[in-house]
Amino acid sequence: MILPHGANNNDSVLVLLLLAAWADARVSYSPVTCAVRGSTVTLPCSFTPIMPVVRVRWCVSHPICQGSTPSVYDSRTIRNNWRYLYLGDMERNCTLQIHNVQTQDNTTFRFRMEARDNAGHFTGTTGVAVTVVDGDPMSVQSSAPGSVSEGAAVTLNCASRCSFHQVGVRWHQDGHALPESGPTLRLTAGQSANYTCGLVDRASTTSPPFRLNVQPPRADGNFVVPLVVSLGLLMALLLVIAVVVVVVKRKRRPASRHEGKRGEKENQRSEQVPGGERGGPDGQEIGQDADEINYATVQFQSRATNSRRPAETSEDVVYSSVARPST
């Protein structure tokens, strides 16, 4: 760099500092943007200032955007066009949103920041170019390309090469209008059909038909898995029931044997005890446990003719059993 003749060292240092500051100041834009007429488009933007910023502007059709250049947005005025909304700030963010895009928006937009000192002024001369289209056909994109099974969930998207945010979309199935109005159509595959989409009140934007082929469920497909699971659960249940039955039977066998032996013993005892048959006025059976057996002695005196028998002769004693019914 060649400095003017007669310039002192202080001036040289100041010029170098200004050039360095300008090199550090920069503005970054999004790529070229395409938008459908009537839609809303956002222009992402960021900037790096070299000193505190006091004013920001967005202008069109001017490389520097300074002085009296018309601006679509100016932070110093409150009379900005409502279609241009500044989403940024005075520090880093310079994003601009354009509502209801029109044909005149088919141009290049540039951002400019200004400081209290002229050394802090900077314009991103590159800018961002906006292309406005109207009438381009849309296209239908499916989340499940090819054939789908009956009952499957399918998502269809109405797409375009340009942004069409906040523009109504109309869907048709085999030529019949559907109630959905957004860019996304969610449905459950029922039968094969043709689907189209397009922007509201713009017949020229109707997409080519998209054929959704629906196949009935196959025996070797998704239907087999639930069937195998059901059969497995059924077999497991039958096995559990069989195990329970076997265990119960094994527990009952020792008990029945014990009861049989006990019954035999009781029968033997009843046979040994006199009066074990039915008795009494009501025909009740007198058992070993319910009846009480008392033993009594009966002494028979000898006849008078034999009364003179010696005293040491023992008397005849007869034992008999008397069964007394329990009360």
C-alpha positions in Angstrom: 0.0 0.0 0.0 1.3 3.5 -0.9 0.6 6.2 1.6 0.1 9.9 0.5 3.2 12.1 0.4 3.8 13.9 3.6 1.7 11.5 5.7 3.2 11.0 9.2 3.5 7.7 11.1 0.3 8.3 13.1 -1.8 8.6 10.0 -0.2 5.4 8.6 -1.1 3.5 11.7 -4.7 4.8 11.6 -5.2 3.7 8.0 -3.8 0.3 8.7 -6.1 -0.2 11.7 -9.1 0.9 9.6 -8.2 -1.6 6.8 -7.8 -4.3 9.4 -11.2 -3.5 10.9 -12.9 -3.6 7.6 -11.3 -7.0 6.9 -12.8 -8.4 10.2 -16.3 -7.0 9.5 -18.3 -9.4 7.5 -21.9 -10.5 6.6 -22.9 -14.1 5.9 -26.0 -14.9 3.8 -27.9 -18.1 3.1 -27.7 -19.6 -0.4 -29.8 -18.4 -3.3 -33.5 -18.6 -2.3 -36.5 -19.6 -4.4 -40.0 -18.8 -3.3 -43.5 -19.3 -4.6 -45.6 -16.2 -5.1 -47.8 -15.6 -2.1 -45.7 -17.7 0.3 -43.5 -16.7 3.2 -39.7 -17.0 2.9 -36.9 -16.5 5.5 -33.5 -15.1 4.6 -31.0 -16.4 7.3 -28.2 -13.8 7.9 -25.4 -13.2 10.4 -22.9 -10.3 10.8 -19.7 -9.5 12.7 -19.4 -5.8 13.7 -16.1 -4.0 14.5 -17.8 -1.6 16.9 -21.2 -1.2 18.5 -24.0 -1.0 15.8 -26.6 1.7 16.0 -28.5 1.1 12.8 -29.3 -1.8 10.5 -30.9 -1.8 7.0 -32.0 -4.1 4.3 -32.2 -2.7 0.8 -32.6 -3.9 -2.8 -31.1 -3.1 -6.2 -28.1 -1.2 -4.7 -24.5 -2.6 -4.2 -23.7 -0.5 -1.1 -27.1 0.4 0.4 -26.1 3.8 1.8 -27.3 7.3 1.9 -30.8 7.8 0.5 -31.0 4.3 -1.0 -34.6 3.0 -0.5 -34.7 0.3 2.2 -37.3 -2.5 2.7 -36.3 -2.3 6.4 -34.7 0.4 8.4 -34.3 0.2 12.2 -34.6 4.0 12.4 -38.1 4.2 11.1 -41.4 2.7 12.2 -42.9 2.9 8.8 -41.4 -0.2 7.4 -43.5 -2.3 5.0 -45.3 -5.0 7.0 -44.3 -7.7 4.5 -40.6 -7.4 5.6 -40.1 -8.5 9.2 -36.6 -8.1 10.8 -35.9 -11.2 13.0 -32.4 -10.1 14.0 -30.8 -7.7 16.4 -27.9 -5.2 16.7 -25.2 -7.6 17.6 -25.0 -10.8 15.4 -28.3 -11.8 13.8 -29.6 -10.0 10.7 -32.3 -12.5 9.5 -35.1 -11.1 7.3 -38.5 -12.7 6.7 -40.6 -11.8 3.7 -44.4 -12.3 3.8 -46.7 -12.7 0.8 -43.8 -12.9 -1.7 -44.6 -10.9 -4.8 -43.0 -10.6 -8.2 -41.0 -7.5 -7.3 -39.2 -9.5 -4.7 -37.4 -11.3 -7.5 -34.2 -9.4 -6.8 -31.0 -9.3 -4.6 -31.3 -8.2 -1.0 -28.3 -6.7 0.9 -27.7 -6.0 4.6 -25.9 -3.0 6.0 -24.8 -2.1 9.6 -23.8 1.3 10.7 -22.0 2.6 13.8 -21.5 6.0 15.3 -18.2 6.2 13.6 -18.1 5.9 9.8 -15.3 3.3 10.2 -18.0 1.0 11.6 -20.2 1.1 8.5 -20.3 -2.0 6.5 -22.4 -3.6 3.7 -22.5 -7.2 2.7 -22.2 -6.6 -1.0 -22.7 -10.2 -2.0 -26.3 -10.2 -0.9 -28.9 -13.0 -1.3 -30.8 -13.5 -4.5 -34.5 -14.3 -4.3 -36.2 -16.1 -7.2 -40.0 -15.9 -7.3 -41.9 -18.5 -9.2 -45.6 -18.9 -9.9 -47.3 -21.9 -11.5 -44.5 -24.6 -11.3 -46.0 -28.1 -10.8 -45.7 -29.7 -7.4 -44.7 -33.3 -6.8 -45.8 -36.0 -4.4 -43.2 -37.9 -2.4 -44.1 -41.0 -0.4 -42.5 -42.3 2.9 -43.0 -45.9 1.5 -41.9 -46.1 -2.1 -43.3 -49.0 -4.1 -46.1 -51.3 -2.9 -47.3 -51.2 0.7 -49.3 -53.7 2.7 -53.0 -53.1 3.5 -53.3 -51.3 6.8 -49.8 -49.8 6.7 -49.2 -46.2 7.7 -48.2 -44.0 4.8 -47.1 -40.3 4.7 -47.3 -38.3 1.5 -45.5 -35.0 1.1 -46.4 -32.2 -1.4 -43.0 -30.9 -2.5 -41.6 -28.1 -4.7 -38.2 -26.9 -5.7 -39.1 -23.5 -4.1 -40.3 -22.6 -0.7 -44.1 -22.4 -0.4 -44.5 -21.9 3.4 -47.9 -20.6 4.5 -49.5 -21.4 1.2 -52.5 -23.6 1.2 -52.2 -27.1 -0.4 -55.1 -29.1 -1.9 -55.1 -32.9 -2.0 -57.0 -35.2 -4.4 -57.6 -39.0 -4.4 -58.6 -40.4 -7.7 -59.9 -36.9 -8.6 -61.9 -36.4 -5.4 -60.9 -33.6 -3.1 -59.7 -34.5 0.4 -60.3 -32.4 3.5 -56.6 -32.1 4.3 -55.0 -28.8 3.4 -51.4 -29.0 4.5 -48.3 -30.1 2.7 -48.3 -33.5 4.5 -51.0 -36.2 4.0 -51.0 -39.1 6.6 -53.2 -42.0 5.8 -53.7 -45.8 6.4 -53.4 -47.8 3.2 -56.7 -49.2 2.3 -56.8 -49.6 -1.4 -54.7 -48.6 -4.4 -55.3 -45.1 -5.6 -53.9 -42.1 -7.4 -53.0 -39.0 -5.3 -52.2 -35.4 -6.5 -51.5 -32.1 -4.7 -51.3 -28.5 -5.7 -51.5 -25.0 -4.3 -54.9 -23.6 -3.6 -56.5 -21.6 -6.5 -53.5 -22.5 -8.8 -54.5 -25.3 -11.1 -51.1 -25.0 -12.9 -49.3 -26.2 -9.8 -51.1 -29.6 -9.7 -48.7 -32.4 -9.4 -48.5 -35.5 -11.7 -50.5 -38.4 -10.3 -48.7 -40.6 -7.7 -49.9 -44.2 -7.7 -50.1 -45.8 -4.3 -50.2 -49.6 -4.7 -51.7 -51.4 -1.8 -51.2 -55.2 -1.5 -53.3 -57.5 0.8 -51.5 -59.0 3.8 -49.4 -62.1 2.8 -49.4 -65.3 4.8 -45.6 -65.3 4.8 -45.4 -61.6 5.8 -46.6 -59.7 8.7 -49.4 -62.1 9.4 -47.1 -65.0 10.3 -45.5 -63.3 13.3 -48.7 -62.8 15.3 -49.8 -66.3 14.4 -46.5 -67.9 15.6 -46.7 -65.9 18.8 -50.3 -66.9 19.5 -49.5 -70.6 18.9 -46.5 -70.4 21.2 -48.5 -68.9 24.0 -51.2 -71.5 23.6 -48.6 -74.4 23.8 -47.1 -72.8 26.9 -50.5 -72.6 28.5 -51.4 -76.2 27.8 -48.0 -77.3 29.2 -48.7 -75.4 32.4 -52.1 -77.0 32.8 -50.7 -80.5 32.2 -48.0 -80.0 34.9 -50.6 -78.8 37.4 -52.9 -81.8 36.7 -50.0 -84.2 37.2 -48.9 -82.6 40.5 -52.5 -82.7 41.9 -52.9 -86.3 41.0 -49.6 -87.3 42.7 -50.7 -85.5 45.9 -54.0 -87.3 46.0 -52.6 -90.8 45.7 -50.9 -91.1 49.1 -54.0 -89.5 50.8 -56.3 -92.1 49.2 -54.1 -95.0 50.2 -53.9 -93.8 53.8 -57.7 -93.4 54.0 -58.1 -97.0 52.6 -55.9 -98.5 55.3 -57.6 -96.5 57.9 -61.0 -97.7 56.7 -59.8 -101.3 56.9 -58.6 -100.9 60.5 -62.0 -99.4 61.5 -63.9 -102.3 59.9 -61.7 -104.8 61.7 -62.4 -103.1 65.0 -66.2 -102.9 64.4 -66.2 -106.6 63.6 -64.5 -107.5 66.9 -66.9 -105.4 69.0 -70.4 -107.0 69.7 -73.3 -104.8 68.9 -71.5 -103.2 66.0 -74.6 -103.6 63.9 -77.4 -101.2 63.6 -79.5 -100.9 66.7 -81.8 -98.6 68.6 -85.3 -97.5 67.7 -84.1 -95.2 64.9 -81.9 -97.7 63.3 -78.8 -95.7 64.0 -75.5 -97.6 63.6 -73.5 -97.9 66.8 -69.9 -97.5 66.0 -66.8 -98.1 68.0 -66.1 -94.4 68.5 -69.7 -93.4 69.4 -70.7 -96.3 71.8 -69.5 -96.9 75.2 -69.0 -100.6 76.3 -69.3 -101.4 80.1 -68.4 -104.6 81.5 -70.4 -106.0 84.5 -70.0 -109.1 86.6 -73.0 -111.4 87.4 -72.7 -113.9 90.2 -74.9 -116.9 90.1 -75.8 -118.5 93.5 -75.7 -122.2 93.8 -79.0 -124.1 94.1 -80.4 -124.9 97.5 -79.6 -128.5 97.2 -75.9 -127.7 96.8 -75.9 -125.0 99.5 -73.9 -127.3 101.7 -70.9 -127.2 99.4 -67.7 -126.3 101.1 -67.1 -122.6 101.5 -63.7 -122.7 99.9 -65.2 -123.7 96.6 -65.0 -120.8 94.3 -68.2 -119.4 92.9 -68.9 -119.3 89.2 -68.3 -115.9 87.7 -69.6 -115.0 84.2 -68.6 -111.8 82.4 -70.8 -110.2 79.8 -70.6 -107.1 77.9 -73.4 -104.6 77.8 -73.4 -102.0 75.1 -75.0 -98.7 76.1 -76.0 -96.3 73.4 -74.4 -92.9 73.6 -76.8 -90.1 74.6 
